[in-house]
Amino acid sequence: MGESVHDGWYSSTHTHGGKRDPTAVIGHAPEHRDWKPGDPAIHPQIDSTARIEAFVTIDAGMQHATHVGARAWLMKHVHVGHDATVGDDCELAPGVVVCGHATLEAGVRMGVNSCVLPYRTIGKGARIGSGAVVTKNVPAGEVWVGNPAAPIQRHAEDRIRAISS
Ligand SMILES: CC(C)(COP(=O)(O)OP(=O)(O)OC[C@H]1O[C@@H](n2cnc3c(N)ncnc32)[C@H](O)[C@@H]1OP(=O)(O)O)[C@@H](O)C(=O)NCCC(=O)NCCS
């Protein structure tokens, strides 16, 4: 277990500081019934500090660029649909699906295999439990779990303060 071997392995795979794993697929055509070849497909805007792990897919937008903000961390197998927004400092665990036109405000964390349906907004600093299906807008700072997801506690103030500072 030589340390140099370990270091070498990480150097080819880590995403710290804003890297994209080569297996990520960025800018495929919008997955929408109305979209057809020749229609607008606006390339995603991804902040250079965002971490994009293996097998992440981020689709092109139909109306505006799909957006991934600064220091956002998209772990393995995350999918971000067309025209969605992932705000600064969001953390999306493996298998998260952000459907088309959904918005995650800054500092949202979503647990493994959770999803948010199209056009919903998850407010600043909110947390979504693993496996949750978010069918409604989630207010800032709340913690929602389950299918359909519902709030389990309210502790918005501390988290919002932390994100704002
Ligand atoms: C199931 C579905 C078709 C129902 O749509 P709808 O009839 O407009 O339903 P509403 O959003 O009005 O919600 C009705 C109720 O069902 C619940 N609900 C909606 N979708 C749900 C889902 N996927 N899982 C669990 N509950 C769901 C809502 O929370 C709501 O509950 P309430 O009456 O207690 O408030 C839709 O919510 C859905 O899941 N569509 C698939 C989206 C998708 O995967 N699109 C792919 C493109 S990215």
The ligand as a Tripos MOL2 file, in Angstrom:
@<TRIPOS>MOLECULE
LIG
   48    50     1     0     0
SMALL
NO_CHARGES

@<TRIPOS>ATOM
      1 C1        -47.8700   11.7200  -11.3550 C.3       1 LIG1
      2 C2        -48.0530   13.0350  -12.0650 C.3       1 LIG1
      3 C3        -48.2900   12.7780  -13.5620 C.3       1 LIG1
      4 C4        -49.2670   13.7100  -11.4540 C.3       1 LIG1
      5 O1        -49.3930   15.0030  -11.9670 O.3       1 LIG1
      6 P1        -50.6220   15.9280  -11.4920 P.3       1 LIG1
      7 O2        -51.8810   15.2150  -11.7580 O.co2     1 LIG1
      8 O3        -50.4170   17.2900  -12.0900 O.co2     1 LIG1
      9 O4        -50.4280   15.9380   -9.9050 O.3       1 LIG1
     10 P2        -50.2280   17.1620   -8.9120 P.3       1 LIG1
     11 O5        -48.8680   17.7790   -9.0940 O.co2     1 LIG1
     12 O6        -51.4220   18.0740   -9.0100 O.co2     1 LIG1
     13 O7        -50.2470   16.3990   -7.4990 O.3       1 LIG1
     14 C5        -51.4120   15.7130   -7.0110 C.3       1 LIG1
     15 C6        -51.0630   14.9840   -5.7600 C.3       1 LIG1
     16 O8        -50.2350   13.8470   -6.0940 O.3       1 LIG1
     17 C7        -48.9540   13.9380   -5.4490 C.3       1 LIG1
     18 N1        -47.9700   13.5170   -6.4280 N.ar      1 LIG1
     19 C8        -47.7500   14.0680   -7.6350 C.ar      1 LIG1
     20 N2        -46.7650   13.4260   -8.2580 N.ar      1 LIG1
     21 C9        -46.3290   12.4640   -7.4280 C.ar      1 LIG1
     22 C10       -45.2940   11.5070   -7.5190 C.ar      1 LIG1
     23 N3        -44.5220   11.4000   -8.6110 N.pl3     1 LIG1
     24 N4        -45.1250   10.6840   -6.4680 N.ar      1 LIG1
     25 C11       -45.8990   10.8000   -5.3660 C.ar      1 LIG1
     26 N5        -46.8910   11.6930   -5.2340 N.ar      1 LIG1
     27 C12       -47.1040   12.5130   -6.2500 C.ar      1 LIG1
     28 C13       -48.8120   15.4270   -5.0810 C.3       1 LIG1
     29 O9        -47.9720   15.6090   -3.9810 O.3       1 LIG1
     30 C14       -50.2520   15.8090   -4.7910 C.3       1 LIG1
     31 O10       -50.5640   15.3630   -3.4730 O.3       1 LIG1
     32 P3        -51.7060   16.1300   -2.5780 P.3       1 LIG1
     33 O11       -52.9900   16.0100   -3.3340 O.co2     1 LIG1
     34 O12       -51.6740   15.3870   -1.2870 O.co2     1 LIG1
     35 O13       -51.2550   17.5580   -2.4570 O.co2     1 LIG1
     36 C15       -46.8010   13.9410  -11.9390 C.3       1 LIG1
     37 O14       -46.6890   14.5490  -10.6890 O.3       1 LIG1
     38 C16       -45.5050   13.2030  -12.2480 C.2       1 LIG1
     39 O15       -44.9150   12.5430  -11.4060 O.2       1 LIG1
     40 N6        -45.0780   13.3730  -13.5210 N.am      1 LIG1
     41 C17       -43.8570   12.8080  -14.0070 C.3       1 LIG1
     42 C18       -42.8210   13.9010  -14.1680 C.3       1 LIG1
     43 C19       -41.6230   13.3740  -14.9060 C.2       1 LIG1
     44 O16       -40.9920   12.4200  -14.5040 O.2       1 LIG1
     45 N7        -41.3410   14.0260  -16.0130 N.am      1 LIG1
     46 C20       -40.2220   13.6570  -16.8470 C.3       1 LIG1
     47 C21       -39.5990   14.8560  -17.4540 C.3       1 LIG1
     48 S1        -38.1450   15.3530  -16.6440 S.3       1 LIG1
@<TRIPOS>BOND
     1     1     2 1
     2     2     3 1
     3     2     4 1
     4     2    36 1
     5     4     5 1
     6     5     6 1
     7     6     7 2
     8     6     8 1
     9     6     9 1
    10     9    10 1
    11    10    11 2
    12    10    12 1
    13    10    13 1
    14    13    14 1
    15    14    15 1
    16    15    16 1
    17    15    30 1
    18    16    17 1
    19    17    18 1
    20    17    28 1
    21    18    19 ar
    22    18    27 ar
    23    19    20 ar
    24    20    21 ar
    25    21    22 ar
    26    21    27 ar
    27    22    23 1
    28    22    24 ar
    29    24    25 ar
    30    25    26 ar
    31    26    27 ar
    32    28    29 1
    33    28    30 1
    34    30    31 1
    35    31    32 1
    36    32    33 2
    37    32    34 1
    38    32    35 1
    39    36    37 1
    40    36    38 1
    41    38    39 2
    42    38    40 1
    43    40    41 1
    44    41    42 1
    45    42    43 1
    46    43    44 2
    47    43    45 1
    48    45    46 1
    49    46    47 1
    50    47    48 1
@<TRIPOS>SUBSTRUCTURE
     1 LIG1         1 GROUP 0 **** ****
